[in-house]
């Protein structure tokens, strides 16, 4: 999966939910919904991990690098 684009996972989860509605078999319906939930959970983990990563800011005029947390 694409570890830098959780929105793609959420789009895929949405597709699975829509596709589940067309399932004629309850087992298939449940499986598709479970897949959508798994994709949403993976997207949430990626978003949490990305938010926790420290950001590096370069100050070219000073010739140094500083690492600090930035708020999104």
Secondary structure, 3 states (H helix, E strand, C coil): CCCCCHHHHHHHHHHHHHHHHCCCCHHHHHHHHHHHHHHHHHHHHHHHHHHHCCEEEEECCCCEEEEECCCC
